[in-house]
């Protein structure tokens, strides 16, 4: 059938198939991370410290093996969302509403421990960032390196840490 819409129709079909492949790839790569993040978002920071390294390694593997998720924009958005999760987790652990009602030493200890947890996360992040090549093993495409400015992803987390220190 000859139609003036044939070219447009073929292009739409190609775009739908590409979008479907992208959705399948991202779903396949992010499903292991979803289980870890669901657990992370329900626990206190004290319980989550041990999960920080596995989560970061999983993020590295997602970045290295997802054909579509490895872009700077997607990773920046993901890290911003993850940092929001970290902040919520610390807030659940510290309980800001009750911090001035209890013992001062206990409140200070809670704040200090949670600041250490966040510093530990930043250490693990830098460790993963410095070893990005190991996450690309066995891939045939070129993932964009984590070349964003630290303020792009750590801006809110750093401000939160400063607020905790004050």
Beta strands, then each sheet from edge to edge (+ up, - down):
end
